[in-house]
Amino acid sequence: MIITRTPLRISFAGGGTDLPGFYRAYGGGACTSAAIDRYIHVLVNEKFDKSIRVAYSRTENVDRLDDLQHPIFREAMRVTGVHEALEIHTIADIPSEGTGLGSSSTLTVGLLNALYAYRGVLKDPAELAEEACRIEIDRLGGTLGKQDQYIAAFGGVEHFEFRADDSVRASPIPLSTQDRVELSDHLSLFYTGITRKAQGILVQQNSRTDENKESLLRMRELAGTARTALVQRDWARLGEVLDEGWRLKRGLTSGISNDEIDRQYAAAKAAGAYGGKITGAGGGGFLLLLHPPERSHQIAAALSPMTRLPVRITPEGSRILFVGR
């Protein structure tokens, strides 16, 4: 039996510039992201017969890999060379789809890590991230970026450069344990109660890449500014970066925001938030806010009845928690 734990993520700046349609055409993209202490656990165990059982939000029992309907499970098993006699269970700390915290890519990375470990093969974070990108983007034809797979694999707080030749440079941002605690104290997530499919928004956004060129170039620049603010422990400046990035992101395509999200964001800023954004592609999920720690209660009151989820930064990416029989 193998159990892996892989973190979900928040993105501070640069989201959208990690799409191949942008970084291949305009000299690369960049994102500054962080892994958080909300996880997807994957359990892989040998099955006594030759069938395959996969349990996620539903359960599939099939005799052949080709009959498995969940595309990520099917392709991950195919890539890792595990074709039969297997049982897989997943447990997510938050709703596993449509919340903007990178859950599908977290699942892909954690699943690959578990399946390779089941075969007795260890992969480093870059290999896991690259292979997860190949599954989601190349094999399954998804319109999505690369930051989710990389931050899930690496963990911590990272600045990623997505180069025009499809290579990726991962640069960890040096924060001490105390720095991570301090940054975490400045962060909150509020659940909007809305889940959505990111794919539709990203397809629209990708089709408007040329039209949105100037905004995307500025968002790429903000990823570097966010990195500087983190290195300098300038949390107020980091909040300003989130605020500018959100204003730019709202203009990329329709569906990223709506009147209710705009109202909630304005209320949070009036209650003392430096800045924030809707996580992921937009349209719902979680509202990420950066604020003075002493304003957390006032912001929670202003956004009531939305549920506040405190955020802790975790230094670990996907890891193997258990190996046994």
Secondary structure, 3 states (H helix, E strand, C coil): CEEEEEEEEEEEECCCCCCHHHHCCCCCEEEEEEEEEEEEEEEEEECCCCCEEEECCCEEEECCHHHCCCHHHHHHHHHHCCCCCEEEEEEECCCCCCCCCCHHHHHHHHHHHHHHHHCCCCCCHHHHHHHHHHHHHHHCCCCCCCHHHHHHHHCCEEEEEECCCCCEEEEECCCCHHHHHHHHHCEEEEECCCCCCHHHHHHHHHHCCCCCHHHHHHHHHHHHHHHHHHHCCCHHHHHHHHHHHHHHHHCCCCCCCCHHHHHHHHHHHHCCCCEEEECCCCCCCEEEEECCHHHHHHHHHHHCCCEEEECCECCCCCEEEEECC
